[in-house]
Amino acid sequence: MNVIPFDDSRLTAMGLLAEVYTGISAKTHHSFLAVGLSDIDFETLIRLARSPERRLRMSDLAAQTSLSTSGMTRVVDRLEREGLVTRQACPTDRRASYAVITELGTDRLGAVVPQHLHDIETWFTGLLSPEQLSVFLDTLRVVRDAVRPCATAGAEFPSQRTPCDHEAEERIPADLTPSE
């Protein structure tokens, strides 16, 4: 009889990672809603705010958020209607465009970041020693770079980026309507 290793530590690692992610997401979700943002709205705006020139190519933004390019287009369309982002043509590639966070987008994001940082400190980083956090971040980057090699696309200057076929990557479809 073939013994199935249900107690394999690899299964435990994946289970713990999923439990931690969903647990922290549940703790932070309500602060986003309080300022009229969905989880994907926050993720999109924070990535733009933290990027050089506060903008990212749409394909890079999709890669960083694990959305398809069409899914990211729908998110940016909605954020643009709300005045939180604008689009900018790419001067070197007519097929590409940038999503750029606006002042209103920065203000909306700024309204939630203090609470979000408090939540992160309470439910995540504050539970770890500085050494544990440093090792954990390094470990996450190793895994992220292996499974999502394009996740940092756009974070560096274009001349330093590695080519990435965003369309060939599998993406997670998203229900893009904000939760109530």
C-alpha positions as CSV (number, residue, x, y, z in Angstrom):
1,M,0.0,0.0,0.0
2,N,1.3,3.4,-0.9
3,V,1.7,5.7,2.1
4,I,0.7,9.3,1.5
5,P,2.8,11.7,3.5
6,F,0.1,14.0,4.9
7,D,2.4,15.1,7.6
8,D,5.1,16.3,5.2
9,S,6.7,19.6,6.3
10,R,6.2,21.0,2.8
11,L,2.5,20.7,3.2
12,T,2.7,22.3,6.6
13,A,4.8,25.2,5.2
14,M,2.2,25.9,2.4
15,G,-0.7,25.6,4.9
16,L,0.9,28.0,7.3
17,L,1.7,30.5,4.6
18,A,-1.9,30.4,3.4
19,E,-3.3,30.7,6.9
20,V,-1.0,33.7,7.8
21,Y,-1.8,35.5,4.5
22,T,-5.6,35.1,4.8
23,G,-5.4,35.9,8.6
24,I,-3.5,39.2,8.1
25,S,-5.6,40.1,5.1
26,A,-8.8,39.7,7.2
27,K,-7.3,41.9,9.9
28,T,-6.3,44.7,7.4
29,H,-9.3,44.5,5.0
30,H,-11.6,46.7,7.1
31,S,-9.2,49.7,7.2
32,F,-9.2,49.8,3.4
33,L,-13.0,49.7,3.2
34,A,-13.1,52.6,5.7
35,V,-11.5,54.9,3.1
36,G,-13.4,53.5,0.2
37,L,-10.7,51.1,-1.2
38,S,-10.8,47.4,-2.0
39,D,-7.8,45.2,-1.3
40,I,-6.7,45.4,-4.9
41,D,-7.2,49.2,-5.0
42,F,-4.9,49.5,-2.0
43,E,-2.4,47.1,-3.5
44,T,-2.4,49.0,-6.8
45,L,-2.0,52.4,-5.2
46,I,0.7,51.4,-2.8
47,R,2.7,49.8,-5.6
48,L,2.4,53.0,-7.6
49,A,3.3,55.2,-4.6
50,R,6.4,53.2,-3.9
51,S,7.6,53.1,-7.5
52,P,10.1,55.5,-9.2
53,E,8.2,58.6,-10.5
54,R,5.1,57.1,-8.7
55,R,4.2,55.2,-11.9
56,L,4.4,51.7,-13.4
57,R,3.8,50.3,-16.9
58,M,0.4,48.6,-16.9
59,S,2.0,45.2,-17.7
60,D,4.5,45.6,-14.8
61,L,1.7,46.6,-12.4
62,A,-0.3,43.5,-13.5
63,A,2.8,41.3,-12.9
64,Q,3.3,42.7,-9.4
65,T,-0.3,42.2,-8.4
66,S,-0.8,38.8,-10.1
67,L,-3.7,40.1,-12.2
68,S,-4.0,39.6,-15.9
69,T,-3.4,42.6,-18.0
70,S,-7.1,42.9,-18.7
71,G,-7.9,42.6,-15.0
72,M,-5.4,45.3,-14.2
73,T,-6.9,47.5,-17.0
74,R,-10.3,47.2,-15.3
75,V,-8.8,48.1,-11.9
76,V,-7.1,51.1,-13.3
77,D,-10.2,52.2,-15.3
78,R,-12.1,52.3,-12.0
79,L,-9.4,54.1,-10.1
80,E,-9.1,56.5,-13.0
81,R,-12.9,57.3,-12.9
82,E,-12.4,58.0,-9.1
83,G,-9.5,60.3,-9.9
84,L,-7.0,58.2,-8.0
85,V,-4.8,57.4,-11.0
86,T,-4.2,58.7,-14.4
87,R,-2.7,57.1,-17.5
88,Q,0.4,58.3,-19.2
89,A,1.6,57.3,-22.7
90,C,5.0,55.6,-22.8
91,P,7.3,57.8,-24.9
92,T,9.4,54.8,-26.1
93,D,6.6,52.3,-26.8
94,R,3.3,53.4,-28.3
95,R,1.7,50.1,-27.2
96,A,2.4,50.7,-23.6
97,S,1.1,53.1,-21.0
98,Y,1.8,53.9,-17.4
99,A,-0.6,54.1,-14.5
100,V,0.3,57.1,-12.3
101,I,-1.0,57.8,-8.8
102,T,-2.6,61.2,-8.5
103,E,-2.6,63.6,-5.6
104,L,-6.1,62.5,-4.7
105,G,-4.8,58.8,-4.9
106,T,-1.9,59.7,-2.6
107,D,-4.2,61.4,-0.2
108,R,-6.6,58.4,-0.1
109,L,-3.7,56.1,0.4
110,G,-2.3,58.4,3.1
111,A,-5.6,58.2,4.9
112,V,-5.2,54.4,5.4
113,V,-1.4,53.8,5.7
114,P,-1.1,54.8,9.4
115,Q,-3.8,52.3,10.3
116,H,-2.4,49.7,7.9
117,L,1.1,50.1,9.5
118,H,-0.4,49.7,12.9
119,D,-2.2,46.5,11.8
120,I,1.0,45.1,10.3
121,E,2.9,45.9,13.5
122,T,0.2,44.3,15.6
123,W,-0.5,41.2,13.6
124,F,2.9,40.6,11.8
125,T,6.1,42.4,12.2
126,G,5.7,43.2,15.9
127,L,5.5,39.5,16.6
128,L,9.0,38.9,15.3
129,S,12.4,40.0,16.5
130,P,14.3,42.2,14.1
131,E,16.5,39.2,13.2
132,Q,13.5,37.0,12.5
133,L,12.0,39.6,10.3
134,S,15.2,40.1,8.4
135,V,15.6,36.4,7.7
136,F,11.9,36.1,6.9
137,L,12.0,38.9,4.3
138,D,15.1,37.4,2.7
139,T,13.4,34.0,2.6
140,L,10.3,35.4,1.0
141,R,12.3,37.3,-1.6
142,V,14.1,34.0,-2.6
143,V,10.8,32.2,-3.0
144,R,9.1,35.2,-4.7
145,D,11.9,35.6,-7.2
146,A,11.6,31.9,-8.1
147,V,7.8,31.7,-8.5
148,R,7.1,35.3,-9.7
149,P,10.3,36.5,-11.5
150,C,8.4,39.5,-12.9
151,A,7.1,40.7,-9.6
152,T,9.7,43.3,-9.4
153,A,9.3,44.5,-13.0
154,G,9.3,48.3,-13.2
155,A,10.8,48.6,-9.7
156,E,14.2,49.3,-11.1
157,F,15.1,51.6,-13.9
158,P,14.1,50.2,-17.3
159,S,17.8,49.7,-18.4
160,Q,18.3,47.3,-15.4
161,R,15.1,45.2,-15.9
162,T,15.1,41.7,-17.2
163,P,12.8,41.0,-20.0
164,C,9.6,39.2,-18.9
165,D,6.8,37.7,-20.9
166,H,3.9,38.9,-18.8
167,E,1.3,37.4,-21.1
168,A,2.8,33.9,-20.8
169,E,2.5,33.9,-17.0
170,E,-0.5,32.5,-15.3
171,R,-2.5,35.1,-13.5
172,I,-5.1,34.9,-10.8
173,P,-8.4,36.3,-12.1
174,A,-9.9,38.8,-9.7
175,D,-13.4,39.9,-8.8
176,L,-12.7,43.6,-9.2
177,T,-15.7,44.9,-7.5
178,P,-15.0,46.5,-4.1
179,S,-16.3,44.4,-1.2
180,E,-18.9,45.9,1.1
